[in-house]
Amino acid sequence: MGSQCDTLFYDGSCPLCTKEIATLRKLQRGSLMFVDIHQPDPDAGERPSQEQLLRRLHLQTGSGDWVIGLRANVRAWSHTRFGVLFKPLLWPGIYTVASRIYAAWADRRYDRKYQCAIGQSPDQS
């Protein structure tokens, strides 16, 4: 990772998410910034909707590109000395399986935590 700064958007009301962010904060090399998507941000500019940010992990690169889901997680961890351990998740074959697992986990987390808040029961599809 060069000296480029990335910004990771995370769900600050999710205990699992905040635990991982606390670990990333400790281990990162100063080139990763963090935004709790529940906190007001007057400088937010154009960014994905609140629902999109809650459904999948989002990272905005220093050049302004968006990286989403498993790729965002791998890129965030690349800001630490452990990043090399996450890179195989992007290899063909492994990525296909890992991204499906990530998507299923993320959908389940979102449905259990937020469906009632938007007026749907978790059983509705």
SEMI-198505 format. One record per residue: residue number from 1; residue in one letter; x, y, z of N, C-alpha, C in turn. Coordinates in steps of 0.1 Angstrom, whole numbers. Each point is the difference from the previous one (the first is absolute). Last residue first. Layout:
REM residues N
<pt seq="NUM" type="A" n_x="X" n_y="Y" n_z="Z" ca_x="X" ca_y="Y" ca_z="Z" c_x="X" c_y="Y" c_z="Z"/>
...
REM end
This chain:
REM residues 125
<pt seq="125" type="S" n_x="-390" n_y="-115" n_z="25" ca_x="11" ca_y="1" ca_z="-10" c_x="-4" c_y="9" c_z="-11"/>
<pt seq="124" type="Q" n_x="-13" n_y="-10" n_z="56" ca_x="-4" ca_y="4" ca_z="-14" c_x="12" c_y="0" c_z="-9"/>
<pt seq="123" type="D" n_x="3" n_y="-9" n_z="47" ca_x="-5" ca_y="-12" ca_z="-7" c_x="-4" c_y="4" c_z="-15"/>
<pt seq="122" type="P" n_x="14" n_y="32" n_z="35" ca_x="11" ca_y="-8" ca_z="-5" c_x="-4" c_y="-12" c_z="-9"/>
<pt seq="121" type="S" n_x="-32" n_y="43" n_z="3" ca_x="4" ca_y="-10" ca_z="10" c_x="12" c_y="-8" c_z="-7"/>
<pt seq="120" type="Q" n_x="-12" n_y="52" n_z="-9" ca_x="-2" ca_y="-13" ca_z="-5" c_x="5" c_y="-10" c_z="11"/>
<pt seq="119" type="G" n_x="4" n_y="50" n_z="2" ca_x="-14" ca_y="-4" ca_z="-1" c_x="-3" c_y="-14" c_z="-6"/>
<pt seq="118" type="I" n_x="42" n_y="24" n_z="13" ca_x="-5" ca_y="6" ca_z="-12" c_x="-14" c_y="-6" c_z="-4"/>
<pt seq="117" type="A" n_x="24" n_y="-13" n_z="40" ca_x="1" ca_y="15" ca_z="0" c_x="-5" c_y="6" c_z="-13"/>
<pt seq="116" type="C" n_x="3" n_y="-47" n_z="5" ca_x="-11" ca_y="5" ca_z="9" c_x="0" c_y="15" c_z="-1"/>
<pt seq="115" type="Q" n_x="36" n_y="-22" n_z="-22" ca_x="-13" ca_y="-2" ca_z="-7" c_x="-12" c_y="6" c_z="8"/>
<pt seq="114" type="Y" n_x="49" n_y="-2" n_z="14" ca_x="-6" ca_y="12" ca_z="-5" c_x="-14" c_y="-2" c_z="-7"/>
<pt seq="113" type="K" n_x="30" n_y="-35" n_z="22" ca_x="2" ca_y="13" ca_z="8" c_x="-9" c_y="11" c_z="-5"/>
<pt seq="112" type="R" n_x="0" n_y="-44" n_z="-20" ca_x="-2" ca_y="-2" ca_z="14" c_x="0" c_y="13" c_z="7"/>
<pt seq="111" type="D" n_x="11" n_y="0" n_z="-46" ca_x="-14" ca_y="-4" ca_z="2" c_x="-3" c_y="-1" c_z="15"/>
<pt seq="110" type="Y" n_x="45" n_y="8" n_z="-12" ca_x="-8" ca_y="11" ca_z="-3" c_x="-15" c_y="-3" c_z="3"/>
<pt seq="109" type="R" n_x="31" n_y="-35" n_z="4" ca_x="3" ca_y="10" ca_z="10" c_x="-10" c_y="12" c_z="-2"/>
<pt seq="108" type="R" n_x="0" n_y="-33" n_z="-33" ca_x="-6" ca_y="-5" ca_z="13" c_x="1" c_y="10" c_z="11"/>
<pt seq="107" type="D" n_x="21" n_y="9" n_z="-41" ca_x="-14" ca_y="1" ca_z="-2" c_x="-7" c_y="-4" c_z="13"/>
<pt seq="106" type="A" n_x="47" n_y="-5" n_z="-1" ca_x="-4" ca_y="14" ca_z="0" c_x="-15" c_y="2" c_z="-1"/>
<pt seq="105" type="W" n_x="18" n_y="-44" n_z="-5" ca_x="2" ca_y="5" ca_z="14" c_x="-5" c_y="14" c_z="1"/>
<pt seq="104" type="A" n_x="0" n_y="-18" n_z="-43" ca_x="-10" ca_y="-7" ca_z="8" c_x="1" c_y="5" c_z="15"/>
<pt seq="103" type="A" n_x="33" n_y="15" n_z="-29" ca_x="-13" ca_y="6" ca_z="-4" c_x="-11" c_y="-6" c_z="8"/>
<pt seq="102" type="Y" n_x="44" n_y="-18" n_z="5" ca_x="-1" ca_y="13" ca_z="5" c_x="-14" c_y="6" c_z="-2"/>
<pt seq="101" type="I" n_x="9" n_y="-41" n_z="-20" ca_x="-1" ca_y="-1" ca_z="15" c_x="-2" c_y="13" c_z="6"/>
<pt seq="100" type="R" n_x="9" n_y="-1" n_z="-45" ca_x="-14" ca_y="-5" ca_z="2" c_x="-2" c_y="-1" c_z="15"/>
<pt seq="99" type="S" n_x="43" n_y="12" n_z="-14" ca_x="-9" ca_y="11" ca_z="-2" c_x="-15" c_y="-4" c_z="2"/>
<pt seq="98" type="A" n_x="35" n_y="-33" n_z="3" ca_x="1" ca_y="9" ca_z="11" c_x="-10" c_y="12" c_z="-2"/>
<pt seq="97" type="V" n_x="3" n_y="-32" n_z="-35" ca_x="-5" ca_y="-6" ca_z="12" c_x="-1" c_y="10" c_z="11"/>
<pt seq="96" type="T" n_x="21" n_y="14" n_z="-40" ca_x="-14" ca_y="-4" ca_z="-3" c_x="-7" c_y="-5" c_z="13"/>
<pt seq="95" type="Y" n_x="47" n_y="9" n_z="2" ca_x="-9" ca_y="12" ca_z="0" c_x="-14" c_y="-3" c_z="-2"/>
<pt seq="94" type="I" n_x="32" n_y="-35" n_z="-5" ca_x="-2" ca_y="4" ca_z="14" c_x="-9" c_y="12" c_z="1"/>
<pt seq="93" type="G" n_x="7" n_y="-10" n_z="-43" ca_x="-4" ca_y="-12" ca_z="6" c_x="-3" c_y="2" c_z="15"/>
<pt seq="92" type="P" n_x="34" n_y="33" n_z="-22" ca_x="-12" ca_y="-6" ca_z="-7" c_x="-3" c_y="-14" c_z="7"/>
<pt seq="91" type="W" n_x="23" n_y="38" n_z="31" ca_x="4" ca_y="-9" ca_z="-11" c_x="-13" c_y="-7" c_z="-7"/>
<pt seq="90" type="L" n_x="1" n_y="30" n_z="39" ca_x="-3" ca_y="6" ca_z="-13" c_x="4" c_y="-9" c_z="-11"/>
<pt seq="89" type="L" n_x="8" n_y="-10" n_z="46" ca_x="-14" ca_y="0" ca_z="-1" c_x="-4" c_y="6" c_z="-14"/>
<pt seq="88" type="P" n_x="46" n_y="-2" n_z="15" ca_x="-5" ca_y="-12" ca_z="-6" c_x="-16" c_y="0" c_z="-2"/>
<pt seq="87" type="K" n_x="23" n_y="36" n_z="25" ca_x="0" ca_y="1" ca_z="-15" c_x="-5" c_y="-13" c_z="-7"/>
<pt seq="86" type="F" n_x="7" n_y="9" n_z="49" ca_x="-14" ca_y="1" ca_z="-6" c_x="0" c_y="0" c_z="-15"/>
<pt seq="85" type="L" n_x="41" n_y="-2" n_z="27" ca_x="-9" ca_y="-12" ca_z="3" c_x="-14" c_y="0" c_z="-6"/>
<pt seq="84" type="V" n_x="32" n_y="37" n_z="-4" ca_x="3" ca_y="-11" ca_z="-8" c_x="-8" c_y="-13" c_z="2"/>
<pt seq="83" type="G" n_x="-3" n_y="39" n_z="28" ca_x="-8" ca_y="1" ca_z="-13" c_x="3" c_y="-11" c_z="-9"/>
<pt seq="82" type="F" n_x="17" n_y="13" n_z="46" ca_x="-6" ca_y="-13" ca_z="-3" c_x="-7" c_y="0" c_z="-13"/>
<pt seq="81" type="R" n_x="22" n_y="39" n_z="19" ca_x="10" ca_y="-10" ca_z="-3" c_x="-6" c_y="-14" c_z="-3"/>
<pt seq="80" type="T" n_x="-29" n_y="43" n_z="-10" ca_x="6" ca_y="-5" ca_z="11" c_x="11" c_y="-10" c_z="-4"/>
<pt seq="79" type="H" n_x="-31" n_y="22" n_z="-29" ca_x="6" ca_y="11" ca_z="7" c_x="7" c_y="-5" c_z="12"/>
<pt seq="78" type="S" n_x="-27" n_y="-28" n_z="-27" ca_x="13" ca_y="2" ca_z="-6" c_x="8" c_y="12" c_z="5"/>
<pt seq="77" type="W" n_x="-45" n_y="-12" n_z="14" ca_x="11" ca_y="-8" ca_z="7" c_x="13" c_y="2" c_z="-7"/>
<pt seq="76" type="A" n_x="-37" n_y="20" n_z="-21" ca_x="2" ca_y="6" ca_z="14" c_x="11" c_y="-7" c_z="7"/>
<pt seq="75" type="R" n_x="-13" n_y="-18" n_z="-41" ca_x="7" ca_y="13" ca_z="-2" c_x="3" c_y="6" c_z="13"/>
<pt seq="74" type="V" n_x="-27" n_y="-38" n_z="0" ca_x="14" ca_y="-4" ca_z="-3" c_x="8" c_y="13" c_z="-2"/>
<pt seq="73" type="N" n_x="-46" n_y="6" n_z="7" ca_x="7" ca_y="-6" ca_z="12" c_x="14" c_y="-3" c_z="-3"/>
<pt seq="72" type="A" n_x="-26" n_y="15" n_z="-36" ca_x="3" ca_y="11" ca_z="10" c_x="7" c_y="-5" c_z="12"/>
<pt seq="71" type="R" n_x="-14" n_y="-32" n_z="-32" ca_x="11" ca_y="8" ca_z="-5" c_x="3" c_y="11" c_z="9"/>
<pt seq="70" type="L" n_x="-38" n_y="-25" n_z="10" ca_x="12" ca_y="-7" ca_z="3" c_x="12" c_y="7" c_z="-5"/>
<pt seq="69" type="G" n_x="-39" n_y="33" n_z="-2" ca_x="-1" ca_y="-14" ca_z="4" c_x="14" c_y="-7" c_z="4"/>
<pt seq="68" type="I" n_x="3" n_y="43" n_z="-31" ca_x="-11" ca_y="-4" ca_z="8" c_x="1" c_y="-15" c_z="3"/>
<pt seq="67" type="V" n_x="25" n_y="50" n_z="-18" ca_x="2" ca_y="-15" ca_z="0" c_x="-10" c_y="-5" c_z="10"/>
<pt seq="66" type="W" n_x="7" n_y="48" n_z="-31" ca_x="-6" ca_y="-7" ca_z="11" c_x="3" c_y="-15" c_z="-2"/>
<pt seq="65" type="D" n_x="27" n_y="49" n_z="-14" ca_x="-7" ca_y="-12" ca_z="-4" c_x="-6" c_y="-7" c_z="12"/>
<pt seq="64" type="G" n_x="29" n_y="40" n_z="1" ca_x="-14" ca_y="2" ca_z="-1" c_x="-8" c_y="-12" c_z="-5"/>
<pt seq="63" type="S" n_x="49" n_y="6" n_z="11" ca_x="-4" ca_y="6" ca_z="-13" c_x="-15" c_y="2" c_z="-2"/>
<pt seq="62" type="G" n_x="18" n_y="-20" n_z="40" ca_x="5" ca_y="13" ca_z="-1" c_x="-3" c_y="7" c_z="-13"/>
<pt seq="61" type="T" n_x="-33" n_y="-39" n_z="14" ca_x="14" ca_y="1" ca_z="-2" c_x="4" c_y="15" c_z="0"/>
<pt seq="60" type="Q" n_x="-41" n_y="-25" n_z="25" ca_x="2" ca_y="9" ca_z="-11" c_x="15" c_y="2" c_z="0"/>
<pt seq="59" type="L" n_x="-35" n_y="-40" n_z="19" ca_x="13" ca_y="7" ca_z="1" c_x="1" c_y="9" c_z="-12"/>
<pt seq="58" type="H" n_x="-40" n_y="-33" n_z="27" ca_x="4" ca_y="9" ca_z="-11" c_x="13" c_y="7" c_z="4"/>
<pt seq="57" type="L" n_x="-35" n_y="-45" n_z="13" ca_x="11" ca_y="8" ca_z="4" c_x="4" c_y="8" c_z="-12"/>
<pt seq="56" type="R" n_x="-51" n_y="-16" n_z="4" ca_x="14" ca_y="-5" ca_z="-4" c_x="10" c_y="10" c_z="5"/>
<pt seq="55" type="R" n_x="-46" n_y="7" n_z="11" ca_x="-1" ca_y="-14" ca_z="-5" c_x="14" c_y="-6" c_z="-3"/>
<pt seq="54" type="L" n_x="-7" n_y="46" n_z="16" ca_x="-3" ca_y="-10" ca_z="10" c_x="0" c_y="-14" c_z="-5"/>
<pt seq="53" type="L" n_x="7" n_y="36" n_z="-30" ca_x="11" ca_y="0" ca_z="10" c_x="-2" c_y="-10" c_z="11"/>
<pt seq="52" type="Q" n_x="-35" n_y="8" n_z="-31" ca_x="11" ca_y="-7" ca_z="-7" c_x="12" c_y="-1" c_z="10"/>
<pt seq="51" type="E" n_x="-37" n_y="24" n_z="16" ca_x="-3" ca_y="-14" ca_z="-1" c_x="11" c_y="-8" c_z="-7"/>
<pt seq="50" type="Q" n_x="3" n_y="47" n_z="2" ca_x="2" ca_y="-6" ca_z="14" c_x="-3" c_y="-15" c_z="-1"/>
<pt seq="49" type="S" n_x="16" n_y="22" n_z="-46" ca_x="-11" ca_y="2" ca_z="10" c_x="3" c_y="-7" c_z="13"/>
<pt seq="48" type="P" n_x="42" n_y="16" n_z="-30" ca_x="-11" ca_y="-10" ca_z="-1" c_x="-11" c_y="3" c_z="11"/>
<pt seq="47" type="R" n_x="29" n_y="42" n_z="-14" ca_x="3" ca_y="-14" ca_z="4" c_x="-12" c_y="-8" c_z="-1"/>
<pt seq="46" type="E" n_x="20" n_y="54" n_z="-8" ca_x="-8" ca_y="-11" ca_z="-6" c_x="5" c_y="-13" c_z="5"/>
<pt seq="45" type="G" n_x="8" n_y="39" n_z="33" ca_x="0" ca_y="0" ca_z="-14" c_x="-8" c_y="-11" c_z="-6"/>
<pt seq="44" type="A" n_x="14" n_y="13" n_z="48" ca_x="-2" ca_y="-13" ca_z="-6" c_x="1" c_y="0" c_z="-16"/>
<pt seq="43" type="D" n_x="6" n_y="33" n_z="40" ca_x="9" ca_y="0" ca_z="-12" c_x="-2" c_y="-13" c_z="-8"/>
<pt seq="42" type="P" n_x="-24" n_y="9" n_z="41" ca_x="-3" ca_y="11" ca_z="-9" c_x="8" c_y="0" c_z="-13"/>
<pt seq="41" type="D" n_x="-16" n_y="-39" n_z="35" ca_x="12" ca_y="4" ca_z="-7" c_x="-3" c_y="11" c_z="-10"/>
<pt seq="40" type="P" n_x="-21" n_y="-31" n_z="46" ca_x="-2" ca_y="10" ca_z="-10" c_x="14" c_y="4" c_z="-6"/>
<pt seq="39" type="Q" n_x="-8" n_y="-50" n_z="19" ca_x="4" ca_y="14" ca_z="4" c_x="-3" c_y="10" c_z="-11"/>
<pt seq="38" type="H" n_x="-5" n_y="-47" n_z="-5" ca_x="-11" ca_y="5" ca_z="8" c_x="3" c_y="14" c_z="5"/>
<pt seq="37" type="I" n_x="31" n_y="-28" n_z="-25" ca_x="-10" ca_y="5" ca_z="-9" c_x="-12" c_y="5" c_z="8"/>
<pt seq="36" type="D" n_x="53" n_y="0" n_z="11" ca_x="-12" ca_y="-7" ca_z="5" c_x="-12" c_y="6" c_z="-8"/>
<pt seq="35" type="V" n_x="53" n_y="-2" n_z="-15" ca_x="-12" ca_y="8" ca_z="1" c_x="-12" c_y="-9" c_z="5"/>
<pt seq="34" type="F" n_x="59" n_y="2" n_z="-5" ca_x="-12" ca_y="-7" ca_z="3" c_x="-12" c_y="10" c_z="2"/>
<pt seq="33" type="M" n_x="54" n_y="-7" n_z="-26" ca_x="-9" ca_y="9" ca_z="9" c_x="-13" c_y="-8" c_z="1"/>
<pt seq="32" type="L" n_x="54" n_y="-12" n_z="-13" ca_x="-14" ca_y="-4" ca_z="-1" c_x="-8" c_y="9" c_z="10"/>
<pt seq="31" type="S" n_x="48" n_y="-1" n_z="-5" ca_x="-5" ca_y="4" ca_z="-13" c_x="-14" c_y="-4" c_z="-2"/>
<pt seq="30" type="G" n_x="30" n_y="-9" n_z="38" ca_x="-3" ca_y="15" ca_z="-1" c_x="-5" c_y="4" c_z="-13"/>
<pt seq="29" type="R" n_x="10" n_y="-46" n_z="14" ca_x="12" ca_y="7" ca_z="-1" c_x="-2" c_y="15" c_z="-2"/>
<pt seq="28" type="Q" n_x="-30" n_y="-42" n_z="26" ca_x="3" ca_y="6" ca_z="-13" c_x="12" c_y="10" c_z="1"/>
<pt seq="27" type="L" n_x="-20" n_y="-27" n_z="37" ca_x="10" ca_y="-6" ca_z="-9" c_x="4" c_y="8" c_z="-12"/>
<pt seq="26" type="K" n_x="-33" n_y="13" n_z="34" ca_x="12" ca_y="-2" ca_z="7" c_x="11" c_y="-5" c_z="-10"/>
<pt seq="25" type="R" n_x="-44" n_y="7" n_z="-16" ca_x="6" ca_y="13" ca_z="4" c_x="14" c_y="-2" c_z="7"/>
<pt seq="24" type="L" n_x="-26" n_y="-38" n_z="-13" ca_x="6" ca_y="7" ca_z="-11" c_x="7" c_y="13" c_z="4"/>
<pt seq="23" type="T" n_x="-25" n_y="-23" n_z="33" ca_x="13" ca_y="-8" ca_z="-4" c_x="7" c_y="7" c_z="-11"/>
<pt seq="22" type="A" n_x="-42" n_y="18" n_z="12" ca_x="10" ca_y="2" ca_z="11" c_x="13" c_y="-7" c_z="-3"/>
<pt seq="21" type="I" n_x="-36" n_y="-9" n_z="-29" ca_x="6" ca_y="13" ca_z="-2" c_x="10" c_y="4" c_z="10"/>
<pt seq="20" type="E" n_x="-24" n_y="-40" n_z="5" ca_x="10" ca_y="-1" ca_z="-11" c_x="6" c_y="13" c_z="-3"/>
<pt seq="19" type="K" n_x="-34" n_y="-1" n_z="32" ca_x="12" ca_y="-7" ca_z="5" c_x="11" c_y="-1" c_z="-11"/>
<pt seq="18" type="T" n_x="-42" n_y="20" n_z="-10" ca_x="9" ca_y="9" ca_z="8" c_x="12" c_y="-8" c_z="6"/>
<pt seq="17" type="C" n_x="-32" n_y="-25" n_z="-25" ca_x="7" ca_y="10" ca_z="-9" c_x="9" c_y="9" c_z="8"/>
<pt seq="16" type="L" n_x="-27" n_y="-31" n_z="23" ca_x="10" ca_y="-7" ca_z="-7" c_x="8" c_y="10" c_z="-9"/>
<pt seq="15" type="P" n_x="-37" n_y="17" n_z="24" ca_x="11" ca_y="-4" ca_z="9" c_x="11" c_y="-7" c_z="-7"/>
<pt seq="14" type="C" n_x="-33" n_y="38" n_z="-20" ca_x="1" ca_y="-15" ca_z="-1" c_x="12" c_y="-4" c_z="9"/>
<pt seq="13" type="S" n_x="-14" n_y="45" n_z="-10" ca_x="-9" ca_y="-6" ca_z="10" c_x="1" c_y="-15" c_z="0"/>
<pt seq="12" type="G" n_x="26" n_y="29" n_z="-30" ca_x="4" ca_y="2" ca_z="14" c_x="-10" c_y="-5" c_z="10"/>
<pt seq="11" type="D" n_x="13" n_y="-10" n_z="-52" ca_x="-12" ca_y="1" ca_z="8" c_x="5" c_y="0" c_z="15"/>
<pt seq="10" type="Y" n_x="30" n_y="18" n_z="-44" ca_x="-4" ca_y="-12" ca_z="8" c_x="-12" c_y="3" c_z="8"/>
<pt seq="9" type="F" n_x="38" n_y="16" n_z="-42" ca_x="-13" ca_y="4" ca_z="6" c_x="-5" c_y="-13" c_z="8"/>
<pt seq="8" type="L" n_x="51" n_y="19" n_z="-17" ca_x="-9" ca_y="-12" ca_z="2" c_x="-12" c_y="5" c_z="7"/>
<pt seq="7" type="T" n_x="42" n_y="22" n_z="-32" ca_x="-10" ca_y="3" ca_z="11" c_x="-10" c_y="-12" c_z="0"/>
<pt seq="6" type="D" n_x="55" n_y="12" n_z="-17" ca_x="-13" ca_y="-6" ca_z="-3" c_x="-9" c_y="3" c_z="12"/>
<pt seq="5" type="C" n_x="50" n_y="20" n_z="-22" ca_x="-9" ca_y="-2" ca_z="12" c_x="-14" c_y="-5" c_z="-5"/>
<pt seq="4" type="Q" n_x="54" n_y="-4" n_z="-19" ca_x="-13" ca_y="4" ca_z="-3" c_x="-9" c_y="-3" c_z="12"/>
<pt seq="3" type="S" n_x="47" n_y="-10" n_z="-8" ca_x="-3" ca_y="9" ca_z="10" c_x="-14" c_y="6" c_z="-2"/>
<pt seq="2" type="G" n_x="10" n_y="-49" n_z="-19" ca_x="9" ca_y="12" ca_z="1" c_x="-4" c_y="9" c_z="11"/>
<pt seq="1" type="M" n_x="-4" n_y="-54" n_z="-4" ca_x="-9" ca_y="12" ca_z="0" c_x="9" c_y="12" c_z="0"/>
REM end
